[in-house]
Amino acid sequence: MAGISSHPFFMPLSCPTDQPHDWLCSTRLLDLDDPKLRIQAMRITQLATTPTRKAVAVHDFVKSLPFGCVAGFDHVPAAAVLKAGRGDCHTKGTLFVAMLRSVGLPARLRFVTLSSAFLRGIIDVPQSTITHAVAEVYLDGRWIQTDTYVTDSLLEAQAAQLLSQTGGLVGYGIHVRGLHFWDGRHAAHAQYSVSDPASLPLHDWGVAHDPEHFYSNKAHAELALGWLTRAKWMLAAALVNRRVEQVRTPSRPAGQPV
């Protein structure tokens, strides 16, 4: 997740090249030379026999990390995300891209504007939008999107149960018609669904290597987080994480031993 705004954005973005070899390099956040990150990526993918299987193996590892908001998400290197063992769409996306690149798979992040409705129940900000990061991986000659690694399976299961009780389509970080697994062959989104037009991205900002690369672009000055917004987000992140844990681990029924 990223900074929340009270209105959608419409500034166009000139997209960089789509050539896969341009999306393999290191950046400050994509610290591919970090030994722990490289070892973990190699360990995860050592039995994978194809690029697609490698990508899915990395996806499943990142998905297994608990979802949690991170203050200062646009400055957190992949190795720090790995060490923290949790993250949100920006930080888990950074880790996902870094691990993919470290095993030779071109990857990048696409940034879009979504309605904040999918966060209802975790943080309620009616009539507002949020910048969401979606990964793209180059496999079989094309770029394939996924954000299904953002929310962990336990959170998804509890969120789906809560939404079923109210009949809601979006909330707690997911869309009930969204996908929760990725096969490396088709696009997969958990936070929105093509069957629900109201949930689809309001604006596509284009692609970048990582959050720092994206937000430092002058074309995104309107999205950049100033110190006041950043301070507010640090407080919001703590509240979001507390609420996420409440959703992930619901209260025990009365009389049940602790």
Salt bridges, closest charged atoms under 4 A:
ASP18 OD1 - ARG108 NH1 2.94
ASP22 OD1 - HIS21 ND1 3.12
ASP60 OD1 - HIS59 ND1 2.88
ASP74 OD2 - HIS75 NE2 3.62
ASP74 OD1 - ARG230 NH1 2.99
GLU136 OE1 - ARG108 NE 2.76
GLU136 OE2 - ARG110 NE 2.46
ASP147 OD2 - HIS132 NE2 2.88
ASP152 OD1 - ARG248 NH2 2.63
GLU156 OE2 - LYS63 NZ 2.65
GLU156 OE2 - HIS180 ND1 3.29
ASP183 OD2 - HIS186 ND1 2.84
ASP196 OD2 - HIS175 NE2 2.79
ASP204 OD2 - ARG110 NH1 3.05
GLU212 OE2 - ARG28 NH2 2.90
GLU212 OE2 - HIS75 ND1 3.03
GLU222 OE2 - HIS7 NE2 2.96
GLU245 OE2 - ARG248 NH1 2.19
